[in-house]
Amino acid sequence: MNTNAPLPAGDAPAVRNDRTRILRAFNASLAAVLVLVAVFALQDHFDWRPWAVAPLEAKGLLGLIGGPLLHGSVEHIAANSFAILILGTLAGSVYPKATLRALPLLWLGSGIGAWMLGNPGSFHLGASGVTHGLMFLLASLGLLRRDRAAIATGLIGMLFYGGMLMTVLPHADGVSWQSHMGGAFAGIIAALLFRNADPLPPRPRYSWEDEVEPLADDELEPPSPQRVPVLWQPREGEDYVVIPFRRPDEPRG
C-alpha cells in the first residue's frame, strides 16, 4: 500500500473536522488550566477554607463547587494542570458531547467522595478528583464502545495516567484519595449514562460481508444428456471406426 497516495476527496473534510475537534478540546482544556492558575494566584488574598470540602460538615458542602478550583502548592497545581491538558484534550476531541455532559458529574462526584469519606476536621481541595474522573471516563468508554477511536483513546489515557488505578486507595498522607475515588466512580457512571451521546464512527465494510445471491435449484443440478452438446461430429464422406467396449464379464468372440 502506498501511504503517500492522496486521500479520496470524501476523506479530506473528515481529516479537517478531526483537527478542529482536537484544537477545540485543547483550547478548552488550556482555558480551564488558566482559570486554575488565576485562582491559585489569588488564594493568598482571601480565606479559601470556606470553599474547600470539609467532610461531614454542612458548611463544607460549599466545597463541592469551589474545592476543585483550589490547590495547596505549585507542585499540586502543576500535576493537575498537565493531567487536565492531556486527558481533557483526549476526552473532548473524541467524545465532545459525552465529556460536556460528564463534567458536572465528575466535579460534584469528586467533592461528594471527599465529603463522605474524608476525616472530620480536614480540608480537601484540588482538581485531582476531576482528572481521575476523566481517566476513568476514557477507560470505561473504551470498554463500552469498543471502536478503534475509543480503544485507542482509552489506551493512551492509561499509558499516561494508568497509575490513577492505584491512587483511588489510601497510599500517602496528605493526598485526598477520597476525592480520587469519588471522581473515579463518577467517571464510570458518566460513561454508562453517556456512552451513546457521540455517534459511533462509520464501520468499514469488507467485500466478504456482501451477500451473495443464492444459486437456483436448477443451476445446482447437472444437465440432462439431451442438453449436453456434441463436441465432435464426423465430416460427411469420411470413414470412421467405432470400437466397441466390452464389459469385463463379457466373453470374447
Backbone as CSV, one residue per row, in Angstrom:
resi,resn,N_x,N_y,N_z,CA_x,CA_y,CA_z,C_x,C_y,C_z
1,MET,0.846,-1.190,0.000,0.000,0.000,0.000,0.880,1.239,0.000
2,ASN,0.559,2.188,-0.833,1.306,3.428,-0.900,0.746,4.411,0.106
3,THR,1.484,4.643,1.191,0.994,5.544,2.235,1.056,7.001,1.825
4,ASN,1.793,7.291,0.750,1.880,8.669,0.278,0.828,9.007,-0.760
5,ALA,-0.035,8.031,-1.072,-1.070,8.282,-2.064,-2.063,9.291,-1.529
6,PRO,-2.613,10.163,-2.392,-3.569,11.164,-1.908,-4.834,10.521,-1.397
7,LEU,-5.427,11.154,-0.394,-6.685,10.655,0.162,-7.811,10.892,-0.817
8,PRO,-8.835,10.052,-0.789,-10.006,10.325,-1.609,-10.627,11.653,-1.229
9,ALA,-11.388,12.215,-2.162,-11.961,13.539,-1.945,-12.888,13.553,-0.745
10,GLY,-13.596,12.461,-0.477,-14.539,12.433,0.636,-13.877,12.374,1.994
11,ASP,-12.556,12.042,2.073,-11.885,11.921,3.353,-11.279,13.223,3.837
12,ALA,-11.080,14.198,2.953,-10.453,15.454,3.348,-11.276,16.213,4.376
13,PRO,-12.600,16.382,4.225,-13.361,17.071,5.273,-13.303,16.361,6.612
14,ALA,-13.270,15.028,6.625,-13.205,14.299,7.887,-11.906,14.593,8.620
15,VAL,-10.783,14.675,7.862,-9.500,14.987,8.488,-9.517,16.391,9.069
16,ARG,-10.082,17.339,8.343,-10.175,18.706,8.855,-11.055,18.770,10.091
17,ASN,-12.155,18.030,10.115,-13.026,18.020,11.285,-12.316,17.437,12.502
18,ASP,-11.517,16.399,12.297,-10.777,15.815,13.409,-9.785,16.820,13.982
19,ARG,-9.085,17.534,13.130,-8.127,18.527,13.611,-8.842,19.651,14.343
20,THR,-10.004,20.042,13.852,-10.763,21.093,14.521,-11.220,20.656,15.899
21,ARG,-11.681,19.423,16.024,-12.136,18.923,17.320,-10.978,18.833,18.301
22,ILE,-9.810,18.381,17.850,-8.652,18.297,18.741,-8.233,19.687,19.202
23,LEU,-8.189,20.638,18.269,-7.790,22.002,18.627,-8.801,22.631,19.583
24,ARG,-10.084,22.398,19.345,-11.104,22.959,20.225,-10.997,22.366,21.628
25,ALA,-10.777,21.045,21.714,-10.648,20.406,23.026,-9.396,20.886,23.751
26,PHE,-8.303,21.073,23.020,-7.074,21.564,23.648,-7.260,22.981,24.160
27,ASN,-7.900,23.835,23.383,-8.125,25.210,23.817,-9.016,25.266,25.057
28,ALA,-10.054,24.418,25.091,-10.923,24.385,26.265,-10.158,23.897,27.494
29,SER,-9.310,22.883,27.331,-8.515,22.387,28.459,-7.513,23.436,28.917
30,LEU,-6.912,24.137,27.969,-5.966,25.196,28.327,-6.672,26.330,29.065
31,ALA,-7.874,26.670,28.644,-8.635,27.712,29.341,-8.936,27.280,30.777
32,ALA,-9.267,25.997,30.987,-9.515,25.501,32.343,-8.261,25.602,33.198
33,VAL,-7.100,25.296,32.614,-5.842,25.400,33.362,-5.561,26.855,33.735
34,LEU,-5.814,27.786,32.829,-5.586,29.199,33.124,-6.482,29.678,34.259
35,VAL,-7.707,29.175,34.316,-8.597,29.523,35.430,-8.024,29.013,36.743
36,LEU,-7.531,27.778,36.761,-6.932,27.229,37.977,-5.716,28.043,38.412
37,VAL,-4.893,28.443,37.452,-3.706,29.236,37.780,-4.109,30.598,38.345
38,ALA,-5.134,31.217,37.755,-5.589,32.517,38.252,-6.122,32.419,39.683
39,VAL,-6.902,31.373,39.965,-7.433,31.190,41.324,-6.292,30.914,42.298
40,PHE,-5.316,30.112,41.877,-4.188,29.810,42.760,-3.382,31.069,43.074
41,ALA,-3.246,31.955,42.096,-2.519,33.207,42.333,-3.242,34.120,43.311
42,LEU,-4.559,33.965,43.442,-5.344,34.824,44.332,-5.596,34.196,45.705
43,GLN,-5.174,32.956,45.912,-5.507,32.281,47.166,-4.907,32.956,48.388
44,ASP,-3.771,33.634,48.235,-3.158,34.313,49.371,-3.890,35.592,49.751
45,HIS,-4.847,36.010,48.949,-5.525,37.284,49.189,-6.946,37.096,49.714
46,PHE,-7.374,35.858,49.970,-8.695,35.634,50.562,-8.658,34.332,51.357
47,ASP,-9.628,34.180,52.219,-9.727,32.965,53.026,-10.375,31.874,52.180
48,TRP,-9.569,30.886,51.794,-10.046,29.854,50.878,-10.714,28.683,51.599
49,ARG,-10.551,28.596,52.917,-11.048,27.423,53.645,-12.557,27.216,53.539
50,PRO,-13.381,28.287,53.551,-14.825,28.017,53.367,-15.170,27.403,52.019
51,TRP,-14.272,27.522,51.028,-14.529,26.984,49.694,-13.930,25.593,49.498
52,ALA,-13.265,25.063,50.505,-12.737,23.698,50.436,-13.769,22.725,50.999
53,VAL,-13.585,21.458,50.701,-14.502,20.424,51.186,-14.142,20.088,52.624
54,ALA,-15.089,20.298,53.531,-14.931,19.912,54.932,-15.818,18.703,55.181
55,PRO,-15.228,17.514,55.356,-16.029,16.286,55.438,-17.056,16.316,56.558
56,LEU,-18.250,15.834,56.239,-19.335,15.605,57.191,-19.790,16.886,57.896
57,GLU,-19.527,18.051,57.308,-19.997,19.314,57.854,-20.886,19.987,56.815
58,ALA,-21.986,20.568,57.284,-22.908,21.202,56.349,-22.259,22.352,55.603
59,LYS,-21.438,23.128,56.305,-20.768,24.250,55.640,-19.715,23.764,54.647
60,GLY,-19.269,22.547,54.838,-18.274,22.001,53.918,-18.834,21.622,52.571
61,LEU,-20.172,21.619,52.439,-20.774,21.294,51.132,-20.487,22.360,50.092
62,LEU,-20.130,23.570,50.542,-19.763,24.615,49.588,-18.515,24.223,48.802
63,GLY,-17.715,23.342,49.395,-16.514,22.869,48.703,-16.803,21.990,47.505
64,LEU,-18.030,21.480,47.387,-18.375,20.710,46.177,-18.250,21.565,44.930
65,ILE,-18.409,22.875,45.116,-18.302,23.796,43.976,-16.901,24.396,43.883
66,GLY,-16.367,24.846,45.015,-15.097,25.558,44.972,-13.872,24.707,45.178
67,GLY,-14.014,23.496,45.727,-12.856,22.678,46.035,-11.938,22.392,44.864
68,PRO,-12.462,21.968,43.693,-11.563,21.667,42.572,-10.794,22.875,42.039
69,LEU,-11.205,24.089,42.392,-10.503,25.280,41.908,-9.304,25.638,42.772
70,LEU,-9.196,25.075,43.975,-8.149,25.429,44.930,-7.030,24.395,44.898
71,HIS,-5.809,24.867,45.190,-4.654,23.970,45.238,-3.730,24.399,46.358
72,GLY,-2.985,23.417,46.888,-2.159,23.670,48.049,-0.733,24.062,47.753
73,SER,-0.224,23.804,46.546,1.170,24.119,46.231,1.338,24.209,44.722
74,VAL,2.523,24.704,44.332,2.829,24.791,42.903,2.898,23.389,42.291
75,GLU,3.481,22.446,43.012,3.575,21.078,42.505,2.191,20.471,42.326
76,HIS,1.300,20.794,43.255,-0.062,20.274,43.196,-0.784,20.766,41.945
77,ILE,-0.743,22.058,41.698,-1.459,22.603,40.539,-0.764,22.218,39.238
78,ALA,0.570,22.057,39.261,1.273,21.664,38.040,0.878,20.253,37.620
79,ALA,0.807,19.329,38.592,0.429,17.950,38.262,-0.984,17.889,37.708
80,ASN,-1.910,18.607,38.324,-3.293,18.589,37.846,-3.444,19.311,36.507
81,SER,-2.640,20.336,36.276,-2.740,21.072,35.007,-2.322,20.200,33.833
82,PHE,-1.224,19.464,33.978,-0.805,18.572,32.901,-1.839,17.478,32.662
83,ALA,-2.430,16.951,33.721,-3.447,15.914,33.556,-4.682,16.457,32.846
84,ILE,-5.075,17.682,33.180,-6.240,18.278,32.515,-5.953,18.514,31.041
85,LEU,-4.746,18.980,30.721,-4.401,19.220,29.318,-4.447,17.930,28.505
86,ILE,-3.878,16.857,29.034,-3.800,15.602,28.275,-5.149,14.893,28.249
87,LEU,-5.703,14.640,29.418,-6.961,13.892,29.485,-8.129,14.708,28.950
88,GLY,-8.130,16.006,29.218,-9.202,16.853,28.692,-9.185,16.930,27.178
89,THR,-7.985,17.014,26.597,-7.897,17.043,25.130,-8.344,15.717,24.530
90,LEU,-7.930,14.608,25.128,-8.354,13.295,24.624,-9.866,13.142,24.698
91,ALA,-10.428,13.433,25.874,-11.872,13.236,26.048,-12.675,14.201,25.198
92,GLY,-12.271,15.468,25.144,-13.034,16.458,24.399,-12.970,16.290,22.899
93,SER,-11.893,15.723,22.388,-11.774,15.549,20.937,-12.512,14.312,20.443
94,VAL,-12.532,13.244,21.232,-13.190,12.002,20.808,-14.650,11.965,21.255
95,TYR,-14.925,12.481,22.453,-16.291,12.464,22.997,-16.705,13.872,23.417
96,PRO,-16.885,14.793,22.494,-17.212,16.176,22.906,-18.526,16.283,23.665
97,LYS,-19.564,15.592,23.209,-20.861,15.687,23.876,-20.843,14.957,25.220
98,ALA,-20.299,13.765,25.249,-20.258,12.999,26.492,-19.412,13.704,27.541
99,THR,-18.289,14.301,27.126,-17.432,14.994,28.085,-18.125,16.207,28.669
100,LEU,-18.806,16.966,27.835,-19.506,18.153,28.331,-20.589,17.773,29.330
101,ARG,-21.288,16.688,29.075,-22.333,16.246,29.999,-21.756,15.599,31.251
102,ALA,-20.573,15.010,31.130,-19.989,14.300,32.267,-19.301,15.235,33.250
103,LEU,-18.840,16.389,32.806,-18.057,17.268,33.679,-18.780,17.636,34.979
104,PRO,-20.077,18.007,34.957,-20.736,18.279,36.245,-20.730,17.078,37.184
105,LEU,-20.896,15.878,36.649,-20.853,14.691,37.499,-19.466,14.475,38.085
106,LEU,-18.431,14.668,37.273,-17.067,14.496,37.767,-16.740,15.539,38.824
107,TRP,-17.175,16.766,38.582,-16.907,17.866,39.513,-17.560,17.598,40.867
108,LEU,-18.847,17.261,40.847,-19.561,17.011,42.095,-19.163,15.673,42.713
109,GLY,-18.901,14.673,41.880,-18.551,13.357,42.409,-17.272,13.367,43.213
110,SER,-16.267,14.125,42.730,-15.017,14.187,43.487,-15.235,14.830,44.843
111,GLY,-16.064,15.884,44.894,-16.341,16.531,46.170,-17.177,15.677,47.100
112,ILE,-18.148,14.961,46.542,-19.000,14.094,47.383,-18.167,12.976,48.001
113,GLY,-17.239,12.414,47.238,-16.375,11.373,47.797,-15.548,11.885,48.955
114,ALA,-14.989,13.103,48.804,-14.199,13.679,49.888,-15.073,14.020,51.086
115,TRP,-16.286,14.522,50.849,-17.165,14.925,51.955,-17.665,13.715,52.736
116,MET,-17.936,12.624,52.067,-18.482,11.443,52.734,-17.399,10.592,53.388
117,LEU,-16.227,10.499,52.775,-15.202,9.565,53.249,-14.043,10.234,53.970
118,GLY,-13.949,11.562,53.882,-12.822,12.247,54.494,-12.901,12.272,56.009
119,ASN,-11.762,12.556,56.629,-11.696,12.643,58.086,-12.258,13.981,58.552
120,PRO,-13.121,13.991,59.580,-13.652,15.256,60.094,-12.531,16.184,60.568
121,GLY,-12.700,17.459,60.272,-11.692,18.444,60.645,-10.653,18.690,59.577
122,SER,-10.640,17.904,58.496,-9.682,18.101,57.408,-10.304,18.928,56.305
123,PHE,-9.449,19.409,55.402,-9.905,20.161,54.242,-9.382,19.471,52.982
124,HIS,-10.254,19.326,51.991,-9.892,18.668,50.728,-10.044,19.679,49.602
125,LEU,-9.010,19.816,48.802,-9.026,20.765,47.701,-8.165,20.218,46.566
126,GLY,-8.443,20.709,45.367,-7.671,20.301,44.198,-8.539,19.643,43.139
127,ALA,-8.060,19.695,41.903,-8.793,19.150,40.753,-8.403,17.718,40.438
128,SER,-7.673,17.062,41.352,-7.241,15.693,41.054,-8.421,14.731,40.981
129,GLY,-9.485,15.005,41.719,-10.665,14.152,41.597,-11.290,14.237,40.218
130,VAL,-11.281,15.443,39.632,-11.817,15.609,38.275,-10.933,14.894,37.261
131,THR,-9.605,14.985,37.425,-8.707,14.301,36.488,-8.862,12.788,36.587
132,HIS,-9.060,12.274,37.794,-9.324,10.831,37.922,-10.639,10.471,37.223
133,GLY,-11.629,11.334,37.343,-12.883,11.080,36.653,-12.710,11.036,35.151
134,LEU,-11.883,11.929,34.595,-11.646,11.928,33.149,-10.949,10.645,32.708
135,MET,-9.959,10.193,33.489,-9.252,8.981,33.108,-10.171,7.765,33.147
136,PHE,-10.990,7.650,34.193,-11.914,6.508,34.280,-13.026,6.635,33.238
137,LEU,-13.384,7.846,32.865,-14.353,8.036,31.786,-13.807,7.496,30.473
138,LEU,-12.556,7.830,30.150,-11.944,7.355,28.906,-11.801,5.835,28.908
139,ALA,-11.332,5.280,30.021,-11.148,3.829,30.086,-12.481,3.098,29.972
140,SER,-13.503,3.613,30.633,-14.806,2.944,30.601,-15.452,3.052,29.224
141,LEU,-15.346,4.204,28.581,-15.915,4.346,27.243,-15.195,3.462,26.233
142,GLY,-13.890,3.272,26.416,-13.177,2.354,25.534,-13.680,0.936,25.657
143,LEU,-14.028,0.511,26.869,-14.559,-0.838,27.073,-15.998,-0.965,26.597
144,LEU,-16.779,0.106,26.730,-18.187,0.035,26.373,-18.411,0.185,24.870
145,ARG,-17.704,1.096,24.238,-17.946,1.367,22.817,-17.155,0.429,21.905
146,ARG,-15.890,0.214,22.220,-15.035,-0.763,21.527,-14.844,-0.488,20.042
147,ASP,-14.940,0.755,19.628,-14.490,1.097,18.289,-13.024,1.508,18.368
148,ARG,-12.388,1.665,17.210,-10.948,1.895,17.208,-10.567,3.187,17.912
149,ALA,-11.342,4.261,17.684,-11.024,5.535,18.327,-11.173,5.446,19.841
150,ALA,-12.234,4.767,20.314,-12.455,4.642,21.751,-11.363,3.804,22.404
151,ILE,-10.991,2.701,21.774,-9.952,1.839,22.347,-8.613,2.562,22.366
152,ALA,-8.283,3.256,21.271,-7.008,3.979,21.216,-6.960,5.084,22.260
153,THR,-8.054,5.815,22.433,-8.085,6.890,23.418,-7.944,6.345,24.832
154,GLY,-8.638,5.254,25.126,-8.517,4.649,26.444,-7.103,4.162,26.728
155,LEU,-6.443,3.573,25.718,-5.079,3.089,25.911,-4.101,4.244,26.110
156,ILE,-4.290,5.341,25.377,-3.407,6.499,25.562,-3.581,7.083,26.956
157,GLY,-4.837,7.192,27.407,-5.075,7.685,28.755,-4.436,6.784,29.812
158,MET,-4.530,5.462,29.609,-3.916,4.530,30.551,-2.395,4.614,30.489
159,LEU,-1.846,4.884,29.305,-0.394,4.982,29.168,0.158,6.146,29.986
160,PHE,-0.536,7.277,29.966,-0.061,8.453,30.685,-0.433,8.410,32.172
161,TYR,-1.648,7.952,32.474,-2.147,8.066,33.845,-2.765,6.765,34.342
162,GLY,-2.210,5.648,33.947,-2.693,4.372,34.452,-2.468,4.211,35.949
163,GLY,-1.526,4.966,36.510,-1.293,4.897,37.943,-2.467,5.371,38.773
164,MET,-3.421,6.065,38.131,-4.604,6.510,38.863,-5.459,5.340,39.342
165,LEU,-5.249,4.166,38.773,-5.966,2.991,39.256,-5.590,2.665,40.698
166,MET,-4.374,3.066,41.105,-3.912,2.786,42.454,-4.155,3.946,43.404
167,THR,-4.210,5.168,42.885,-4.350,6.325,43.776,-5.787,6.556,44.224
168,VAL,-6.715,5.689,43.834,-8.068,5.769,44.395,-8.126,5.102,45.760
169,LEU,-7.011,4.525,46.194,-6.923,3.884,47.503,-5.919,4.653,48.366
170,PRO,-6.002,4.523,49.687,-5.044,5.226,50.558,-3.613,4.789,50.261
171,HIS,-2.735,5.762,50.025,-1.357,5.421,49.700,-0.347,6.404,50.274
172,ALA,-0.752,7.633,50.602,0.184,8.619,51.135,-0.580,9.626,51.975
173,ASP,0.080,10.131,53.002,-0.530,11.139,53.856,-0.642,12.462,53.104
174,GLY,-1.730,13.158,53.343,-1.921,14.457,52.723,-2.481,14.395,51.316
175,VAL,-2.769,13.214,50.812,-3.338,13.050,49.472,-4.791,12.621,49.625
176,SER,-5.700,13.340,48.983,-7.132,13.074,49.130,-7.544,11.929,48.210
177,TRP,-7.284,10.695,48.685,-7.720,9.552,47.891,-9.244,9.469,47.846
178,GLN,-9.916,10.108,48.829,-11.378,10.087,48.854,-11.961,10.820,47.649
179,SER,-11.381,11.984,47.308,-11.855,12.701,46.114,-11.492,11.951,44.849
180,HIS,-10.348,11.249,44.855,-9.972,10.424,43.699,-11.005,9.323,43.473
181,MET,-11.391,8.669,44.566,-12.369,7.594,44.443,-13.721,8.133,43.984
182,GLY,-14.132,9.273,44.549,-15.399,9.860,44.118,-15.387,10.237,42.649
183,GLY,-14.293,10.823,42.183,-14.199,11.158,40.763,-14.170,9.931,39.878
184,ALA,-13.497,8.862,40.338,-13.429,7.633,39.541,-14.811,7.011,39.387
185,PHE,-15.563,6.928,40.480,-16.921,6.377,40.382,-17.802,7.260,39.502
186,ALA,-17.631,8.571,39.608,-18.410,9.472,38.753,-18.055,9.270,37.285
187,GLY,-16.780,9.019,36.985,-16.387,8.771,35.599,-17.002,7.505,35.040
188,ILE,-17.059,6.447,35.851,-17.673,5.195,35.396,-19.172,5.383,35.169
189,ILE,-19.838,6.074,36.103,-21.273,6.311,35.960,-21.561,7.170,34.731
190,ALA,-20.737,8.194,34.512,-20.927,9.056,33.338,-20.738,8.271,32.045
191,ALA,-19.785,7.351,32.029,-19.577,6.533,30.826,-20.799,5.671,30.539
192,LEU,-21.395,5.111,31.580,-22.597,4.293,31.386,-23.775,5.131,30.908
193,LEU,-23.876,6.347,31.409,-25.015,7.196,31.051,-24.879,7.808,29.659
194,PHE,-23.665,8.191,29.282,-23.479,8.995,28.072,-22.658,8.277,27.012
195,ARG,-22.623,6.952,27.057,-21.797,6.233,26.076,-22.312,6.381,24.649
196,ASN,-23.594,6.710,24.486,-24.152,6.875,23.145,-24.391,8.335,22.793
197,ALA,-23.838,9.254,23.589,-24.052,10.673,23.303,-23.367,11.089,22.011
198,ASP,-22.204,10.525,21.725,-21.480,10.822,20.491,-21.675,9.670,19.508
199,PRO,-21.914,9.976,18.245,-22.152,8.900,17.271,-20.911,8.051,17.065
200,LEU,-21.140,6.781,16.816,-20.038,5.878,16.510,-19.471,6.197,15.139
201,PRO,-18.164,6.049,14.932,-17.599,6.278,13.599,-18.112,5.225,12.624
202,PRO,-18.193,5.558,11.332,-18.671,4.565,10.356,-17.751,3.357,10.309
203,ARG,-18.361,2.176,10.356,-17.586,0.945,10.334,-17.249,0.574,8.899
204,PRO,-15.966,0.275,8.614,-15.621,-0.121,7.240,-16.297,-1.422,6.860
205,ARG,-16.738,-1.489,5.602,-17.402,-2.696,5.104,-16.445,-3.438,4.182
206,TYR,-16.312,-4.730,4.418,-15.383,-5.551,3.657,-16.146,-6.356,2.607
207,SER,-15.402,-6.784,1.587,-16.026,-7.437,0.446,-16.691,-8.749,0.841
208,TRP,-16.091,-9.457,1.829,-16.667,-10.752,2.184,-17.973,-10.624,2.967
209,GLU,-18.303,-9.396,3.399,-19.561,-9.197,4.102,-20.744,-9.030,3.161
210,ASP,-20.474,-8.787,1.875,-21.559,-8.621,0.921,-22.267,-9.950,0.717
211,GLU,-23.574,-9.917,0.686,-24.351,-11.135,0.492,-24.267,-11.585,-0.960
212,VAL,-24.072,-12.879,-1.145,-24.010,-13.469,-2.476,-25.386,-14.035,-2.803
213,GLU,-25.855,-13.752,-4.009,-27.151,-14.262,-4.430,-27.120,-15.790,-4.454
214,PRO,-28.050,-16.452,-3.792,-28.038,-17.925,-3.809,-28.352,-18.463,-5.196
215,LEU,-27.725,-19.583,-5.512,-27.954,-20.212,-6.798,-29.322,-20.882,-6.816
216,ALA,-29.957,-20.853,-7.967,-31.247,-21.519,-8.110,-31.048,-23.036,-8.096
217,ASP,-32.129,-23.752,-7.814,-32.034,-25.202,-7.729,-31.633,-25.836,-9.057
218,ASP,-32.148,-25.266,-10.158,-31.820,-25.864,-11.454,-30.366,-25.635,-11.827
219,GLU,-29.712,-24.621,-11.214,-28.303,-24.394,-11.509,-27.409,-25.383,-10.770
220,LEU,-27.918,-25.984,-9.720,-27.128,-26.948,-8.969,-27.230,-28.349,-9.559
221,GLU,-28.278,-28.648,-10.360,-28.450,-29.967,-10.956,-27.642,-30.067,-12.252
222,PRO,-27.022,-31.229,-12.506,-26.302,-31.386,-13.787,-27.298,-31.433,-14.952
223,PRO,-26.893,-30.998,-16.144,-27.816,-31.007,-17.297,-28.109,-32.439,-17.747
224,SER,-29.259,-32.622,-18.382,-29.627,-33.940,-18.904,-28.775,-34.259,-20.127
225,PRO,-28.653,-35.563,-20.479,-27.836,-35.926,-21.657,-28.303,-35.240,-22.928
226,GLN,-29.618,-35.005,-23.061,-30.095,-34.368,-24.274,-29.627,-32.908,-24.398
227,ARG,-29.286,-32.299,-23.245,-28.874,-30.901,-23.284,-27.363,-30.740,-23.384
228,VAL,-26.627,-31.884,-23.339,-25.174,-31.796,-23.452,-24.821,-31.718,-24.935
229,PRO,-24.139,-30.688,-25.371,-23.802,-30.570,-26.802,-22.757,-31.604,-27.216
230,VAL,-22.852,-32.036,-28.438,-21.874,-32.963,-29.003,-20.714,-32.142,-29.541
231,LEU,-19.558,-32.403,-29.046,-18.405,-31.595,-29.421,-17.720,-32.124,-30.686
232,TRP,-17.962,-33.412,-31.052,-17.303,-33.956,-32.254,-18.346,-34.542,-33.164
233,GLN,-18.282,-34.184,-34.394,-19.167,-34.722,-35.414,-18.315,-35.182,-36.593
234,PRO,-18.569,-36.401,-37.111,-17.789,-36.842,-38.285,-18.161,-36.022,-39.513
235,ARG,-17.144,-35.736,-40.295,-17.405,-34.996,-41.537,-17.984,-35.946,-42.584
236,GLU,-18.813,-35.402,-43.427,-19.527,-36.212,-44.423,-18.549,-36.793,-45.439
237,GLY,-18.730,-38.064,-45.748,-17.887,-38.742,-46.735,-16.662,-39.387,-46.160
238,GLU,-16.392,-39.206,-44.877,-15.214,-39.796,-44.265,-15.622,-41.029,-43.470
239,ASP,-14.721,-42.027,-43.562,-14.955,-43.244,-42.806,-14.377,-43.089,-41.405
240,TYR,-15.025,-43.704,-40.522,-14.506,-43.709,-39.153,-14.864,-45.062,-38.555
241,VAL,-14.098,-45.437,-37.563,-14.223,-46.753,-36.946,-14.751,-46.570,-35.538
242,VAL,-15.745,-47.362,-35.208,-16.296,-47.365,-33.852,-15.777,-48.605,-33.160
243,ILE,-15.073,-48.483,-32.081,-14.516,-49.600,-31.335,-15.433,-49.894,-30.171
244,PRO,-16.011,-51.080,-30.161,-16.899,-51.433,-29.042,-16.089,-51.731,-27.777
245,PHE,-16.634,-51.391,-26.687,-16.028,-51.692,-25.382,-16.853,-52.763,-24.697
246,ARG,-16.204,-53.870,-24.389,-16.893,-54.979,-23.742,-16.744,-54.865,-22.231
247,ARG,-17.692,-55.375,-21.544,-17.625,-55.458,-20.097,-16.651,-56.541,-19.678
248,PRO,-16.073,-56.438,-18.509,-15.049,-57.464,-18.107,-15.655,-58.857,-18.044
249,ASP,-16.928,-58.991,-17.710,-17.509,-60.326,-17.595,-18.062,-60.849,-18.918
250,GLU,-17.963,-60.049,-19.974,-18.496,-60.488,-21.267,-17.462,-61.339,-21.980
251,PRO,-17.858,-62.578,-22.463,-16.876,-63.434,-23.131,-16.464,-62.864,-24.480
252,ARG,-15.220,-63.068,-24.793,-14.722,-62.583,-26.084,-15.067,-63.593,-27.175
253,GLY,-15.352,-63.041,-28.400,-15.686,-63.891,-29.521,-14.463,-64.525,-30.167
